[in-house]
Amino acid sequence: MTISPIGLPIEALDTPTLLVDLDILERNLQRMKRIIMDEAGIAWRPHTKGMKTPTLAHMLMRAGAHGITCAKLGEAEVMAAGGVQNILIANQVVGPLKAKRLARLQRSTSVLSCVDSECGAAFLGAAAIAEGTRVPVVIEVDTGMGRAGVLPGDATVDLAKRVDQIDGVELVGLMTWEAAAAKEADIDAKRAAATRMLTGLTESADACRAAGLNMEIVTCGGTLTYWFSAFHPGVTEMQAGGGIYGDAMYCHKYGVDHEFALTIKSTVTSRPTPRRIICDAGKKTMSADVAWPIPQGIGDVAEMKQSAEHGIIELVAPSDTPAVGDHLHWIAGYSDTTVFLHNELVATRGGIVEAVWPLLGRGKLT
């Protein structure tokens, strides 16, 4: 029989374990709500690609979010099965197999999808007609990220007109992700870049409206940009969501003013030299692809490395601590790709386990 960890102190948990501090998470959540909903006065549709559990989606909606965003159709299916309503898939859902699943999903909840081609929209329309449903879509606009999306202006209006004529599909607006603005060196440059990008989005929406097209939704934003993008005139909702966790990428690399809620508990398994620490949290436990996780409570670090099962730290100066068997806590480097590695998330408050959430959206790549 598995013993429940509910009520146990963090120190009693085996390792490696993914932890979230609920007090910190709730403060981050309330900060995002205040800026997006209370100060900017727009809707909040937080992205849940790094959350993977309907429990957190419902927490966000109780706080005032009017829906959620997912990265994949499989994630949206998990959220819908968990009772979550009003979902946007911020991605293209392409091909007859996925289109059929999306069309069927409309029977339980409204699930919007991005399109950036007439062909992609036609897949959705054909499936919706076959299933007797209707698929709402937003057109993705590439305002500078250089990923998916149609260019702002005439190209957006032209595609919107063609999509609007496809049976089974309902055009409801536009979407962009102005992530490139976050790479600018200082806050003024970030704001200026975001303004340029979002002006391309909102002017495209205005041009679509002038052509008689429905532009109810103009959606954008992430944790890297929401604190200024939410105030751009013409934007109707923000997708920022990962900031409820806080992580090294958001807070250290890009200067987002959040607290670290997501951590990894590991155990020191070897001290081969006075400067080297080996723990049981490697690449299969914590991601270092965007930003390195940050070890807590040790001396200055000269170098960090990972293998599949091991985290490797080289200290600047020799130290007897931590010793073999001691616990070592890490701030998550990037929450999206770290949470994806785990089957469950242990929620704590005041150092005590309050809940264990199965990460039902993990591995839902299709």
C-alpha positions, 0 to 999 in steps of 0.5 A: 500500500502506498502511504499518502504524503498528505500532512508530511513535512517536505523533509520526509519526502523521497527524492527527486520530487517536484514541489510547488509552494501554494502561498507563493503560487497564490501571490504570483496568481493574484499579482497577474490577476491584478495587473491584467484584470483589475488594472488593465481591465481585460480578460485573462485566459492563462496558458496552462501548458506548464501546469498539466492539471485541471486542478490549477486551471480551476484555481485560475478560473475561480480567481477570475480567468474566463478560460484557459489556453493550451498548447496541444489538442491532447492537453485541451482534451484533458482539461475538458474532461476535468470540467474546464470550459472555454479553451483556446489551443494556441497552435494549429490543429492540422489534419483529419485525425486531429480535426475530428477530435477537435470537432467532437470536443465542441460537444462538451466545451467551446475549444478555439483553435489557431489557423494561419492557412486556408488549408488548415481551416478547411480541415477543421470545417470538414470535420465539424460538418461531419460531426455536426458541430462548429469550430471557432478559430482565431487567425495567428498573426506573426508580429515578429516572432518568426514562427507560425502566423500570417503577416499583419495587415492585408495578408491577415485580412485576406486570410480572414475573409477566406476563412470566414467563408469556410463552412463549419468554422467560425472566425472569432478573432486574431492572436499573436505572441509578442515574445521577441519584445522580451529579448530587448535589453531594458524595460523601455525597449521591451515596451517599445518593441511590444507596442510595435508588434501589438499595433500590427495585431490591433490594426489588423483586427480593425481592418478585419472589422472594417471588412465586416469580419467578427473580431470579438477576440484579440488575444496575446501576451505571456508572462514575459510581456503581460505587465505591459502588453495588457495595457495595449489598446485593442487587446481583449485578453492575455494568455500569460499563465506560467508566471504563477510558478515563477522560475529562473527563466522568467525571474532571473533571465528576463526580470519578471517580478515574481517569486519562485514557487516551483522547486525540485527536492533532490538528495546528495548521492556523492561527494567525490571531491570537496568541490563537487556535489552529485545529486539525484536530479539530472536531465530526466528530473529538471530542465536546463534548456532555457535557464539553469535550475538554481541550487539553494543553500550552498556556496558559490558555484563554478560550474553546473552540469547534468547527465540523465540521472545526475546533477553535478555541481562544482563549487568555487571553494571546498566545502564539507556541506552538503554531505551525502544523504543531505537534501538539496533544493533547486529553483526550477530553470524553466517550469514548462519543460520541467513539469513535463518530466514529472507524473505528479506535483506535490503542493505544499504550504508552510513546509507541509504537504497539502495535496498531490496533483496528478499531471494528467496533461503530461505527454499529451503531444498529439 
